[in-house]
Amino acid sequence: MNNIGVRDGVRAVDVVVIGAGQAGLSSAYHLRRTGFEPERDFVVLDHAPHPGGAWQFRWPSLTYGKVHGMHALPGMELTDADPARPSAEVIGEYFTAYEQAFDLKVRRPVDVQAVREGGGDRRLLVETSDGMWSARALINATGTWDRPFWPRYPGQETFRGRQLHTAQYPGPEQFAGQRVVVVGGGASGTQHLMEIAPYAAATTWVTRRPPVFREGPFNEEFGREAVALVEERVRQGLPPKSVVSVTGLPLNDAIRQAIADGVLDRRPMFDRITPDGVEWADGKRVDADVILWATGFRAAIDHLAPLRLREAGGGIRVEKTAAVADARVHLVGYGPSASTIGANRAGRAAVRDIRRLLDQEPATV
C-alpha cells in the first residue's frame, strides 16, 4: 500500500536513496531493518532499466569467475553462481532476487536531475524525471559508472580510427585483426589487454605511471590500510581515488603469463595522437586502428551541485558517510566505501546516523 504523503504535488518521505547498486541496496536493507518502511518512510530511485547496478552494463566476457572481490549484500548470500556465466547475468539475477526478498520497491527508470534546499523546513527537494520528492535525509549511492573519465591529448580529434572507453567495451572479439592501443594501468586495462591480445593484430599498453604488481595475499589488514589512504583524501575534500589505485594489481598466474608473453609490456604515456595512431616526444610512434581508454571513472555527483558541497580541492569532504557541509546528505559507495564490502558497511553506518539525526528533529511535511 502506498502511504507516501503528498503536498502541492511533492511526495514526502523521510529518506530518499539515489541508486540501486550495491551501496543503494545495502542502505535500503538497513533502513528497512531499522524500522523504515519502503514507499512510506523511504524510497529508492534508480536510473538503470533493470536491477543489477552498473554490473548490468558489463561486457559479456567478464564472467562471474573473473570478478575480483564481489561481496554479498547484507542478509542474503549469493550462492551456487556459475563462474562461467557473464557477471551481468549472475549479479543482475541476484540483485533482482534481493529486491524482491526484502520488498524494497525500487522505482526505475528514474533520473535524478538535482537536489536542492527545500526551504525553511530543513527538507531537501529531489528533482527527478518522475516528479519531485521531499526528504529529511538523502543517501547518495550513484557510484561512478555514469561518469567515465576521458583524458585529453593533443590531436585526439584528428584520429581516424575508433576511440572508446571501458564503459563501452564490447568484448574482445570486436577487435579481431585490429591494432589496439590500451591506455590505463588499472585492473580494467590489464583485463582488456589479456582478452584482446589473442584476437588483435597488435596491442600496445601505455600508462601514465609504471604499473605496480603486488605479490602475496590481499588480506584484511592490507585492505584496511588501503581504504585508510582513500579515506584520508575524502576527509581533506579531495576527489577520491579508487582502492585499487593504492593496492596495486595482484600478481596472479594469468598476469605472470601475460608479462612473459609480452602482452603486459608497458610503455610510458604518449605525447600526442595522430590521424593514424599515437606518438611520443622522441619521435617514436605506433599505428593504431583503435584507442581503448581504460582510464577509470569519476563520482557521479553532479546532481548534488545545487547544495554546494564540493570543497576547494574538488571533492566532497566526508566524515564516515556524512557530507561535512550538510549532515543530511550521506554518500555511500563514495571513496573508501566504493568496494562491495565497503558499501555494505557504509550503508549500515549511514542509516544509523540518519536515524539519530531524524530522532533529534521533528518531522514536517
Secondary structure as UniProt FT lines:
FT   STRAND          5..7
FT   TURN            8..9
FT   STRAND          10..18
FT   HELIX           22..33
FT   TURN            34..35
FT   TURN            39..41
FT   STRAND          42..45
FT   HELIX           53..57
FT   TURN            60..61
FT   HELIX           64..66
FT   TURN            74..75
FT   TURN            83..84
FT   HELIX           87..101
FT   TURN            102..103
FT   STRAND          112..117
FT   TURN            120..121
FT   STRAND          124..128
FT   TURN            129..130
FT   STRAND          131..140
FT   TURN            145..146
FT   TURN            154..155
FT   HELIX           156..158
FT   STRAND          162..165
FT   HELIX           166..168
FT   HELIX           172..175
FT   TURN            176..177
FT   STRAND          179..183
FT   HELIX           187..196
FT   TURN            197..199
FT   STRAND          202..207
FT   STRAND          213..214
FT   HELIX           220..235
FT   TURN            236..237
FT   HELIX           244..247
FT   STRAND          249..250
FT   HELIX           253..260
FT   TURN            261..264
FT   STRAND          266..268
FT   STRAND          272..274
FT   TURN            275..276
FT   STRAND          277..279
FT   TURN            281..282
FT   STRAND          285..287
FT   STRAND          290..293
FT   HELIX           302..307
FT   TURN            312..313
FT   STRAND          318..319
FT   TURN            320..321
FT   STRAND          322..323
FT   TURN            324..325
FT   STRAND          326..331
FT   HELIX           335..337
FT   HELIX           340..360
//
